[in-house]
């Protein structure tokens, strides 16, 4: 192939935003000549490499857009340290069937037992499998809803919120809500009920949600919406951080 042809192909690939083809052209030509590929096989191979690269890029774009506070993967979990509910259900949750079925997950238990890690890990897995994910803390979500209401952009926020395949709402129970806040949160989370998946992590059992949502009727309705056909994971156990501190102390005394 003449140099001029290479230059033209590079220019055309750049114009068409086919960055991979531009980069792998010479290697693919050499492989095609060595294996005596026909024109169709050569073109198919070039396009396949471009597509595979774009598919991988979209996975990491979804992860970036999800807004995870840190990258925590399911394979990093120490299964033996997880509460039995999570350990037993994790294979089913990893299948992502709960996302396909629009089912919720509610993880409840004391701090430091892996709720956020597990939720983020499932969120990253969902991104890798082609689902659109959004991560937020409950206090931050409520702040966004209040701001949207004040700015008269609530409908736009609700439309976006409903479209995510999976929403992760972390830290339910750390901040209490006034009546308006509880109503806004209830209405917003209800948008997804029965059709899209939501993961809730909370340090409070349901019997104590009235401590943060003072309206008993509203509290009961929110629990009912979130828990309908949901996976309920009791993650009460010894804190990872406490366990790590104990291990460090033991090493110092060895």
N, C-alpha and C positions, 0 to 999 in steps of 0.2 A: 504494500500500500504506500503510495507516495505521501511525502510530507504534507503536500498541499491538501490531500484528502483528510489526513489526520487533523489538520487545522480546521478544515470545514466541519468535520464531524464534531470536534470539540466546541466549535462556535454554535452549531445547531443544538447540541445537547445542552449547552448553557442557556440558550434562548428558550428551550423547552423545559428548562429546570430539571434535566435528567442528570443530576450530579454524579450518581454512581456509574452510569454508562460512560460518562466522560473519564472517570477515574480508572475503570477496569477494562477499558477498551483494548489496550495493547495486550494485556494478559489473556483476555478472552480470545482475541485474534490468534495469538500463539497457540492456545489450547485447541482452538477450532482447526488450525492447520495441522497440528500434531495428530489429532484424532479424526481428521478428515470429515468434519461435520458438514452437513449441507447448509444451505442458506437459512432454511426454516429453523433448524436446531440452533444455529448461531444466534439468530434474532430472538428466539425463545429464551435462550440462556441469558442474554443481555437484559431483556425485559424482566425475567424472573429475579435477577439480582437487584434491579431497581425496585421492584415491588417489595421484596423481602426487607430491603433497607427502609423503605417507607413505613412498612408495618411495624418494624422495631422502633422507628422514630415516633410513631403515633402512640405507642405504649408509654414511652417516657414523657411525651407531651401530656398525656392524661395524668400521669403521676405528678408532674410539675403543677398542672392546673388544679389538682385536687387540694393542694394547700396543706399537705401533711407537715406537722411541726418538726418532725424528724423521720428518718428512714428506719423503720423497724420491720423485720421480715419474720414470717412464720417459722422459717427454718432455724431462726435464732432462739426460739422458745425452748426452754428445757422442760420437756413434757412431764418429767417426774416431779417438777416443782409446781405444776399447774394444779388447781383444784380439780377434783374428779369430774365434775360436770363438763368443764371445758375440755379436759383431756379426752373424754369419751365422745364428745360431739364434734371435736375439731375436724376429723376426716370428712364428716358430712358437710360442715361449713366450708371447708376448702374446695369442695366440688362446685361451689358457687350456685348450687341449685336454689338456695334461699333468695339470691338476687333475681334469678330467672322467674321465681314464683312470687316475688314481691313480698316476701316474709321479713319481719323484723327480727332483730336480736337485741335482747336487753341483758347486759352484764351488770350484776350488782354484787357488791362486797366491799370489804375494807380497802383502804389505799394500799398500793404496792403489791397487788397480787396478779398483775399482768393484764388488766382490763384494756388499758390504752394501747399497750404493745400488741395485744391480740387484735384489737379493732383496726389499728393501722396496718398490721400484717394482712388482714383480710381485705382491707381497702386497696393495698398495693397489688395483691393477687387479682382483685377485680379489674384494676386498671390494665394489668398485663393480659387479661382475657377479653379486653375490648369494651368494658363497661365504663361509663362516665361516673366519677366519684367526687364527692365534696366533703371535706373535713372541716369541722368547726367545733368550738366549745359551746355549750348551751348559753353561757353569759354573753359570748361574742355574737351568737346568732340573734339573741334577743335585742342586743344593741343595734344590730343591722336592721332588724324588723322595725324597731322604734324610729330609727333615722329615715327609713323608707316611708313610713307612715307620715312623718312630719314633712318630708319632701314631696309627698304625693307620688311616690314611685313604688308603692307597695305592690301594685298589681304586676309590675315588671319583675320585681323580686320574686313574687309568688310563681310566676310563669317559669322563671329559671329554676327555682327550687324544685318544682314538680317534675322537671325533665331529667334530673339526675337519676341514674339507675340505682345508686347507693349514696345515702347521706350518713355520715358518722357524726353524732352529737356527743361530744365528750364532756365529762365533769358535771353531770346533772346532780344537783344536791349540794353544791358548794356555795351557791348564792340563792337566797330566797327571792320570791317575786311578789310584787304588789298585785292587786286585782287586775289592773290593766295589763301588766306584764304577763300574768298567767293566761289571760284570755288571748293575747297576741301569740304566745307560744303554742297554746292549744290549737288555735286556728291555723297556724303555720304548719305544725306537724301533721295536722289532720288532712292537709292537702295531699299527702302521700299515702294515707291509710288505705290498705287493701290493694294498692296498685304498684307501689314502689317500696324498695327496702330502706329501712333506717336502722342504724345501730346506735343504741343508747348505752353509755357507761355511767354508772352511778355508784356512789359510796353509801347510799341509803337503801334499805329494803323498802318495798312498797308501803308497808305499814307506817313508815316514817315520812312519806312524801308530803303529808299534810303539814309538816314542819316548814316546808319551803313554799307550798301552795296552800294558802290559808283558806281558800274557798273549797270546802269539802266536796261539793257537787262537781266542781270543775276538776279537782284533783282525781276524783273517781273516774270521771269521763276520760281524762288524759291517760290514766293507767289502762283503762279498758281499750282505748284506741291503739295504744302502743303494744299491748300484750296480746291482742287478738291474733291467733295462729302464729305467735312469735316463739322463737327459741329463748327460753329463760335460763340464763347461766348463773348459778350461784358461785361466785368467785371469792367467797370468804375464805381466808387462809392466812398463813404467815407472810408478812411483807417480804418481797425480794430484797428490799434495801436493809431490813433488819437482819435477814439471813446473811447477806454479804458482810455486814458489819460484824456479825458474830464470827464468820469465817476469818476475817481479818484479825480480830482479837485473838482467835485461837492460834493463828500463825505467829503472832507476836510473842506468845507464851510458849512456843515450841522450843 
